Every structure is written in structure tokens, then in C-alpha cells.
């Protein structure tokens, strides 16, 4: 791809990261539960148009930006785990469950 990446924000620190696959969590009683996870950034999204990005940033601005941010202070994301309902598809990441989720659990990740 020549160093170009598709991102939603103007920084890796502002992007949400999603699992594509389902995972199995096993509780203390040995019961398995299918889950998917995603990380939601705590950094405020800076919205710039494509033209503004071209003018304001160089070709490797994402790498430079995340390096500078991490060197100046820790970057934080919230880890959200979505627990699947019985019968929700687990083998095809393009298909959502019948219902969004039974519950979500949130934890801070950095």
C-alpha cells in the first residue's frame, strides 16, 4: 500500500479498533461465552477534510503523530467486550448478532 492507511480520524490515537473474529472467554465455572471486543479511544477526534490533511500533514503523519503523542503522555482506549447471545453467528464477522448484545463490559486499556 505504499505507507498509506485508511483511518477514520486524523491519528491512530483517535481511531476505534474492532475485533473481526469472535473469541471464547471461559469463566471460573468453566463455562464458555462467545465475545467480540473493540477499543474506543479517549482522545478527542480532530476532524479535518482530506484537503486539510494533505496541506497540514506529511505522507507519514500517522506514524509521526502517534510517536509524538506516546512520547509526551500515555494514550488510552476503553476496552469494550460484547457478549454474544445464544445463536448469534460466530463464524462470519460480516454478520451481526440477532441482538446487539446481552451486555457489554468496559475496562480501560493503555
C-alpha positions as CSV (number, residue, x, y, z in Angstrom):
1,X,0.0,0.0,0.0
2,X,3.0,2.3,-0.1
3,X,2.6,3.5,3.5
4,X,-1.0,4.8,3.1
5,X,-3.6,3.7,5.5
6,X,-7.3,4.2,5.8
7,X,-8.3,5.6,9.2
8,X,-11.4,7.3,10.5
9,X,-9.6,10.0,12.5
10,X,-6.5,12.1,11.9
11,X,-4.5,10.0,14.4
12,X,-4.1,6.3,15.4
13,X,-4.8,7.6,18.9
14,X,-8.3,8.8,17.7
15,X,-9.3,5.5,16.0
16,X,-11.6,2.8,17.2
17,X,-10.2,-0.7,16.8
18,X,-12.6,-3.7,16.4
19,X,-12.1,-7.4,16.5
20,X,-13.2,-9.2,13.4
21,X,-13.4,-12.7,14.9
22,X,-15.3,-14.0,17.8
23,X,-13.4,-15.1,20.9
24,X,-14.2,-17.6,23.6
25,X,-13.9,-16.4,27.2
26,X,-14.1,-19.1,29.9
27,X,-15.4,-18.2,33.3
28,X,-14.3,-19.6,36.7
29,X,-17.0,-22.3,36.4
30,X,-15.6,-23.5,33.1
31,X,-18.5,-22.1,31.0
32,X,-17.6,-20.7,27.6
33,X,-19.0,-17.5,26.2
34,X,-18.5,-16.0,22.7
35,X,-17.5,-12.4,22.7
36,X,-16.2,-9.7,20.4
37,X,-14.2,-6.7,21.5
38,X,-13.4,-3.2,20.4
39,X,-11.2,-0.4,21.7
40,X,-12.7,3.1,21.9
41,X,-10.2,6.0,22.1
42,X,-10.2,8.5,24.9
43,X,-8.5,11.0,22.6
44,X,-10.9,13.6,21.2
45,X,-11.3,13.3,17.4
46,X,-9.9,16.1,15.4
47,X,-11.9,16.4,12.2
48,X,-10.1,17.6,9.1
49,X,-11.1,17.4,5.5
50,X,-8.9,15.4,3.0
51,X,-7.6,18.7,1.7
52,X,-6.7,20.0,5.2
53,X,-4.9,16.7,5.9
54,X,-2.9,17.0,2.7
55,X,-1.8,20.5,3.5
56,X,-1.2,20.1,7.2
57,X,0.4,16.7,7.3
58,X,3.2,14.9,5.5
59,X,3.0,11.4,3.9
60,X,3.8,9.6,7.2
61,X,1.9,11.9,9.5
62,X,0.1,9.0,11.3
63,X,3.4,7.4,12.4
64,X,4.9,10.7,13.4
65,X,1.7,11.7,15.3
66,X,1.4,8.6,17.3
67,X,5.1,8.6,18.2
68,X,4.9,12.2,19.4
69,X,1.7,11.5,21.4
70,X,3.1,8.4,23.1
71,X,6.4,10.2,23.9
72,X,4.5,13.1,25.5
73,X,1.9,11.1,27.5
74,X,0.3,7.7,27.6
75,X,-2.6,7.2,25.1
76,X,-5.7,5.5,26.4
77,X,-8.5,3.4,24.9
78,X,-11.5,1.8,26.6
79,X,-11.9,-2.0,26.0
80,X,-15.5,-2.9,25.4
81,X,-16.4,-6.6,25.4
82,X,-19.7,-7.5,23.8
83,X,-21.1,-10.9,24.9
84,X,-22.9,-12.8,22.3
85,X,-26.5,-14.1,22.7
86,X,-27.2,-17.8,22.2
87,X,-27.5,-18.5,18.5
88,X,-25.6,-15.4,17.4
89,X,-23.3,-16.1,14.4
90,X,-19.7,-16.6,15.4
91,X,-18.0,-17.8,12.2
92,X,-18.8,-14.8,9.9
93,X,-17.6,-11.4,11.1
94,X,-19.7,-9.6,8.5
95,X,-22.9,-10.8,10.2
96,X,-24.1,-9.1,13.4
97,X,-25.9,-11.0,16.1
98,X,-29.7,-11.2,16.2
99,X,-29.5,-8.6,19.0
100,X,-26.6,-6.2,19.6
101,X,-25.5,-7.8,22.8
102,X,-26.7,-9.1,26.1
103,X,-24.2,-7.0,27.9
104,X,-21.0,-5.1,27.4
105,X,-18.2,-4.8,29.9
106,X,-15.9,-1.8,29.9
107,X,-12.2,-1.7,31.0
108,X,-9.6,1.0,30.5
109,X,-6.7,-0.1,28.3
110,X,-3.4,1.8,27.8
